[in-house]
């Protein structure tokens, strides 16, 4: 079976349930502050897909029609990835609209499948794929991109971690590093525009979240300021 096909063995099905429990614990701890259902499913998907990638098996059969849907999903993901622009691979409204249309079509196909012919593995694969797509559709519906700052720092985390841990080992790596630094103004301006759109629609992060994001960038403010005003 092709490597990209989703698979979990029946023996490991219980792990999927643990992802939901992990999400509930996260919810109870107060980390989630907006659209809790969206964040909970996001946690389940992230852990579930990680387990999925570690436990795939080439020799396991799957429902042919479900296999076809999964193939379409992978092709759509590749198309969306190719449309992300610039060194920071910004996701635009065009990408979100394509994702919305594509995912709704794939979900309709999944819901029309004959579940009587599915194995337990097929059910798990189907549910995980639905969970991931529905989670992303919830993001689009809620317009979560208009809240680029979150409890984990949002887009600022990507900047900070890249600057902090980048370790160019070749000429190509160094060129890519410089390109990302030079593209920082565009990334910051893009997310600033998203925040302004969100504010107009009444979407704002709690003050404690915003302050945490500000604190996150403190060690790098001089560097970022120098890059922005180059």
Secondary structure, DSSP 8 states (H G I E B T S, - for coil): --TTS----GGGHHHHHHHHHHHHHHHHTT---S-HHHHHHHHHHHHHHHHHHHS--TT----HHHHHHHHHHHHHHHHHHHH-BTTTTB--HHHHHHHHHHHHHHHHHHHTS-GGG--HHHHHHHHHHHHHHHHHHHHHHHTGGG----TT-THHHHHHHHHHH----SHHHHHHHHHHHHTHHHHHHHHHHHHHHHHHTT----HHHHHHHHHHHGGGHHHHHHHHT-
